């Protein structure tokens, strides 16, 4: 499986408007609720509960909010870009600009962890992060990810 096997063009937002964590989560889940036919409030609640355990703002301008949702048939992935940056309570205290949002079915721990590891791995590449930050649209985001994306 590759990141692009689950990231759909409609789930890519290159101009997030929100300036706080809850707003960003609400923005990021909106396209996913349509793609996976899931309730937006349920999804935001699951993500906020996960954030209470510890921020998914991993530092370096990156956030990987994730959670497990009962009744979800297959994992869904979203991408968001905040040009101004958001206080996402990152471990380094700096603003978060690049977001990957991962929602998985309750019983899919293996795939969930593999996809999180794959996303984390490619985001350690600074030139890759810079290209993503400068992406003009969803097509460009897909193209940039395709260059780094490998089977896991």
Phi and psi restraints in degrees (value plus and minus 20) as a CYANA .aco file:
   2 UNK   PHI    -141.5  -101.5
   2 UNK   PSI     143.0   183.0
   3 UNK   PHI     -77.0   -37.0
   3 UNK   PSI     -62.1   -22.1
   4 UNK   PHI     -90.7   -50.7
   4 UNK   PSI     -31.1     8.9
   5 UNK   PHI     -90.5   -50.5
   5 UNK   PSI     -41.9    -1.9
   6 UNK   PHI    -139.9   -99.9
   6 UNK   PSI     -37.2     2.8
   7 UNK   PHI    -107.7   -67.7
   7 UNK   PSI      94.4   134.4
   8 UNK   PHI    -116.1   -76.1
   8 UNK   PSI     129.1   169.1
   9 UNK   PHI     -74.2   -34.2
   9 UNK   PSI     -58.7   -18.7
  10 UNK   PHI     -86.8   -46.8
  10 UNK   PSI     -36.8     3.2
  11 UNK   PHI    -115.9   -75.9
  11 UNK   PSI      -8.7    31.3
  12 UNK   PHI    -126.9   -86.9
  12 UNK   PSI     100.7   140.7
  13 UNK   PHI    -138.0   -98.0
  13 UNK   PSI      93.8   133.8
  14 UNK   PHI    -117.4   -77.4
  14 UNK   PSI     -14.1    25.9
  15 UNK   PHI    -165.8  -125.8
  15 UNK   PSI      47.6    87.6
  16 UNK   PHI     -83.5   -43.5
  16 UNK   PSI     115.9   155.9
  17 UNK   PHI    -117.6   -77.6
  17 UNK   PSI     -48.8    -8.8
  18 UNK   PHI     -83.6   -43.6
  18 UNK   PSI     130.6   170.6
  19 UNK   PHI    -135.8   -95.8
  19 UNK   PSI     -14.2    25.8
  20 UNK   PHI    -156.1  -116.1
  20 UNK   PSI     146.8   186.8
  21 UNK   PHI     -78.4   -38.4
  21 UNK   PSI     -71.2   -31.2
  22 UNK   PHI     -81.4   -41.4
  22 UNK   PSI     -61.3   -21.3
  23 UNK   PHI     -83.2   -43.2
  23 UNK   PSI     -62.0   -22.0
  24 UNK   PHI     -83.5   -43.5
  24 UNK   PSI     -64.7   -24.7
  25 UNK   PHI     -80.3   -40.3
  25 UNK   PSI     -62.8   -22.8
  26 UNK   PHI     -82.6   -42.6
  26 UNK   PSI     -61.4   -21.4
  27 UNK   PHI     -84.4   -44.4
  27 UNK   PSI     -66.6   -26.6
  28 UNK   PHI     -84.1   -44.1
  28 UNK   PSI     -55.1   -15.1
  29 UNK   PHI     -98.7   -58.7
  29 UNK   PSI     -40.7    -0.7
  30 UNK   PHI     -73.0   -33.0
  30 UNK   PSI     -72.8   -32.8
  31 UNK   PHI     -87.2   -47.2
  31 UNK   PSI     -49.6    -9.6
  32 UNK   PHI     -88.5   -48.5
  32 UNK   PSI     -52.1   -12.1
  33 UNK   PHI     -84.7   -44.7
  33 UNK   PSI     -53.6   -13.6
  34 UNK   PHI     -96.7   -56.7
  34 UNK   PSI     -61.3   -21.3
  35 UNK   PHI     -84.6   -44.6
  35 UNK   PSI     -66.3   -26.3
  36 UNK   PHI    -120.6   -80.6
  36 UNK   PSI     -19.5    20.5
  37 UNK   PHI      34.4    74.4
  37 UNK   PSI      35.4    75.4
  38 UNK   PHI    -144.1  -104.1
  38 UNK   PSI     138.2   178.2
  39 UNK   PHI     -96.0   -56.0
  39 UNK   PSI     107.5   147.5
  40 UNK   PHI     -82.2   -42.2
  40 UNK   PSI     -63.5   -23.5
  41 UNK   PHI     -82.7   -42.7
  41 UNK   PSI     -61.9   -21.9
  42 UNK   PHI     -80.5   -40.5
  42 UNK   PSI     -63.6   -23.6
  43 UNK   PHI     -86.3   -46.3
  43 UNK   PSI     -65.2   -25.2
  44 UNK   PHI     -82.4   -42.4
  44 UNK   PSI     -60.5   -20.5
  45 UNK   PHI     -81.0   -41.0
  45 UNK   PSI     -65.3   -25.3
  46 UNK   PHI     -79.9   -39.9
  46 UNK   PSI     -62.7   -22.7
  47 UNK   PHI     -88.5   -48.5
  47 UNK   PSI     -60.8   -20.8
  48 UNK   PHI     -86.9   -46.9
  48 UNK   PSI     -59.3   -19.3
  49 UNK   PHI     -80.7   -40.7
  49 UNK   PSI     -60.8   -20.8
  50 UNK   PHI     -85.0   -45.0
  50 UNK   PSI     -60.0   -20.0
  51 UNK   PHI     -84.2   -44.2
  51 UNK   PSI     -49.8    -9.8
  52 UNK   PHI     -85.4   -45.4
  52 UNK   PSI     -46.2    -6.2
  53 UNK   PHI     -93.3   -53.3
  53 UNK   PSI     -42.6    -2.6
  54 UNK   PHI     136.6   176.6
  54 UNK   PSI     121.2   161.2
  55 UNK   PHI     -83.5   -43.5
  55 UNK   PSI     121.8   161.8
  56 UNK   PHI    -113.0   -73.0
  56 UNK   PSI      -9.0    31.0
  57 UNK   PHI     -98.5   -58.5
  57 UNK   PSI      83.0   123.0
  58 UNK   PHI    -108.3   -68.3
  58 UNK   PSI     -18.9    21.1
  59 UNK   PHI      76.2   116.2
  59 UNK   PSI     150.4   190.4
  60 UNK   PHI      44.4    84.4
  60 UNK   PSI       3.0    43.0
  61 UNK   PHI      63.1   103.1
  61 UNK   PSI      -8.2    31.8
  62 UNK   PHI    -134.3   -94.3
  62 UNK   PSI     118.5   158.5
  63 UNK   PHI    -150.5  -110.5
  63 UNK   PSI     114.7   154.7
  64 UNK   PHI    -148.3  -108.3
  64 UNK   PSI      49.1    89.1
  65 UNK   PHI     -82.8   -42.8
  65 UNK   PSI     119.3   159.3
  66 UNK   PHI    -173.2  -133.2
  66 UNK   PSI     140.3   180.3
  67 UNK   PHI    -190.9  -150.9
  67 UNK   PSI     150.8   190.8
  68 UNK   PHI    -135.1   -95.1
  68 UNK   PSI     117.2   157.2
  69 UNK   PHI    -145.6  -105.6
  69 UNK   PSI     105.2   145.2
  70 UNK   PHI     -84.8   -44.8
  70 UNK   PSI     116.8   156.8
  71 UNK   PHI      67.2   107.2
  71 UNK   PSI     -26.9    13.1
  72 UNK   PHI     -93.8   -53.8
  72 UNK   PSI     114.9   154.9
  73 UNK   PHI    -101.9   -61.9
  73 UNK   PSI     -58.3   -18.3
  74 UNK   PHI    -169.4  -129.4
  74 UNK   PSI     141.4   181.4
  75 UNK   PHI     -87.9   -47.9
  75 UNK   PSI     129.7   169.7
  76 UNK   PHI    -150.5  -110.5
  76 UNK   PSI     126.5   166.5
  77 UNK   PHI    -150.9  -110.9
  77 UNK   PSI     116.5   156.5
  78 UNK   PHI    -144.9  -104.9
  78 UNK   PSI     141.1   181.1
  79 UNK   PHI    -154.6  -114.6
  79 UNK   PSI     120.3   160.3
  80 UNK   PHI    -162.4  -122.4
  80 UNK   PSI     130.6   170.6
  81 UNK   PHI    -151.5  -111.5
  81 UNK   PSI     105.2   145.2
  82 UNK   PHI    -133.3   -93.3
  82 UNK   PSI      90.1   130.1
  83 UNK   PHI     -84.4   -44.4
  83 UNK   PSI     -59.1   -19.1
  84 UNK   PHI    -100.5   -60.5
  84 UNK   PSI     -44.6    -4.6
  85 UNK   PHI      70.1   110.1
  85 UNK   PSI     131.3   171.3
  86 UNK   PHI    -151.0  -111.0
  86 UNK   PSI     122.7   162.7
  87 UNK   PHI     -95.1   -55.1
  87 UNK   PSI      81.7   121.7
  88 UNK   PHI    -129.0   -89.0
  88 UNK   PSI       0.9    40.9
  89 UNK   PHI      35.1    75.1
  89 UNK   PSI      22.9    62.9
  90 UNK   PHI     -83.3   -43.3
  90 UNK   PSI     132.9   172.9
  91 UNK   PHI     -84.0   -44.0
  91 UNK   PSI     -44.5    -4.5
  92 UNK   PHI    -115.2   -75.2
  92 UNK   PSI     -18.8    21.2
  93 UNK   PHI      54.4    94.4
  93 UNK   PSI     -16.2    23.8
  94 UNK   PHI    -117.0   -77.0
  94 UNK   PSI     141.9   181.9
  95 UNK   PHI     -82.9   -42.9
  95 UNK   PSI     130.7   170.7
  96 UNK   PHI    -124.2   -84.2
  96 UNK   PSI     113.5   153.5
  97 UNK   PHI    -135.9   -95.9
  97 UNK   PSI     -56.6   -16.6
  98 UNK   PHI    -132.1   -92.1
  98 UNK   PSI     106.4   146.4
  99 UNK   PHI    -144.5  -104.5
  99 UNK   PSI     112.9   152.9
 100 UNK   PHI    -136.7   -96.7
 100 UNK   PSI     104.6   144.6
 101 UNK   PHI    -129.5   -89.5
 101 UNK   PSI     100.2   140.2
 102 UNK   PHI    -138.8   -98.8
 102 UNK   PSI     104.4   144.4
 103 UNK   PHI    -142.8  -102.8
 103 UNK   PSI     108.1   148.1
 104 UNK   PHI    -146.8  -106.8
 104 UNK   PSI     137.3   177.3
 105 UNK   PHI     -82.0   -42.0
 105 UNK   PSI     135.3   175.3
 106 UNK   PHI     -73.8   -33.8
 106 UNK   PSI     -53.3   -13.3
 107 UNK   PHI    -123.9   -83.9
 107 UNK   PSI       1.8    41.8
 108 UNK   PHI    -135.6   -95.6
 108 UNK   PSI      31.3    71.3
 109 UNK   PHI     -78.4   -38.4
 109 UNK   PSI     -64.2   -24.2
 110 UNK   PHI     -79.1   -39.1
 110 UNK   PSI     -71.9   -31.9
 111 UNK   PHI     -85.4   -45.4
 111 UNK   PSI     -60.3   -20.3
 112 UNK   PHI     -75.8   -35.8
 112 UNK   PSI     -71.0   -31.0
 113 UNK   PHI     -87.8   -47.8
 113 UNK   PSI     -58.1   -18.1
 114 UNK   PHI     -85.1   -45.1
 114 UNK   PSI     -62.0   -22.0
 115 UNK   PHI     -88.5   -48.5
 115 UNK   PSI     -60.8   -20.8
 116 UNK   PHI     -79.4   -39.4
 116 UNK   PSI     -62.7   -22.7
 117 UNK   PHI     -84.5   -44.5
 117 UNK   PSI     -61.6   -21.6
 118 UNK   PHI     -83.9   -43.9
 118 UNK   PSI     -64.9   -24.9
 119 UNK   PHI     -83.0   -43.0
 119 UNK   PSI     -66.4   -26.4
 120 UNK   PHI     -79.6   -39.6
 120 UNK   PSI     -60.7   -20.7
 121 UNK   PHI     -82.3   -42.3
 121 UNK   PSI     -69.5   -29.5
 122 UNK   PHI     -90.4   -50.4
 122 UNK   PSI     -45.5    -5.5
 123 UNK   PHI     -98.9   -58.9
 123 UNK   PSI     -24.4    15.6
 124 UNK   PHI     -99.0   -59.0
 124 UNK   PSI     -31.2     8.8
 125 UNK   PHI    -107.0   -67.0
 125 UNK   PSI      85.9   125.9
 126 UNK   PHI     -81.7   -41.7
 126 UNK   PSI     -62.7   -22.7
 127 UNK   PHI     -80.8   -40.8
 127 UNK   PSI     -55.3   -15.3
 128 UNK   PHI     -83.3   -43.3
 128 UNK   PSI     -67.0   -27.0
 129 UNK   PHI     -80.0   -40.0
 129 UNK   PSI     -61.1   -21.1
 130 UNK   PHI     -83.6   -43.6
 130 UNK   PSI     -62.5   -22.5
 131 UNK   PHI     -81.2   -41.2
 131 UNK   PSI     -64.6   -24.6
 132 UNK   PHI     -80.6   -40.6
 132 UNK   PSI     -64.8   -24.8
 133 UNK   PHI     -79.5   -39.5
 133 UNK   PSI     -53.9   -13.9
 134 UNK   PHI    -112.1   -72.1
 134 UNK   PSI     -19.4    20.6
 135 UNK   PHI     -80.8   -40.8
 135 UNK   PSI     114.6   154.6
 136 UNK   PHI    -104.2   -64.2
 136 UNK   PSI     -50.0   -10.0
 137 UNK   PHI    -174.8  -134.8
 137 UNK   PSI     157.7   197.7
 138 UNK   PHI     -84.5   -44.5
 138 UNK   PSI     -54.2   -14.2
 139 UNK   PHI     -80.9   -40.9
 139 UNK   PSI     -63.2   -23.2
 140 UNK   PHI     -86.6   -46.6
 140 UNK   PSI     -59.1   -19.1
 141 UNK   PHI     -79.2   -39.2
 141 UNK   PSI     -67.1   -27.1
 142 UNK   PHI     -80.3   -40.3
 142 UNK   PSI     -62.0   -22.0
 143 UNK   PHI     -84.3   -44.3
 143 UNK   PSI     -62.8   -22.8
 144 UNK   PHI     -84.7   -44.7
 144 UNK   PSI     -64.7   -24.7
 145 UNK   PHI     -84.8   -44.8
 145 UNK   PSI     -58.9   -18.9
 146 UNK   PHI     -78.0   -38.0
 146 UNK   PSI     -53.3   -13.3
 147 UNK   PHI     -85.8   -45.8
 147 UNK   PSI     -49.2    -9.2
 148 UNK   PHI    -126.7   -86.7
 148 UNK   PSI     -38.2     1.8
 149 UNK   PHI     -91.9   -51.9
 149 UNK   PSI     109.1   149.1
 150 UNK   PHI    -148.1  -108.1
 150 UNK   PSI     138.9   178.9
 151 UNK   PHI     -81.5   -41.5
 151 UNK   PSI     122.5   162.5
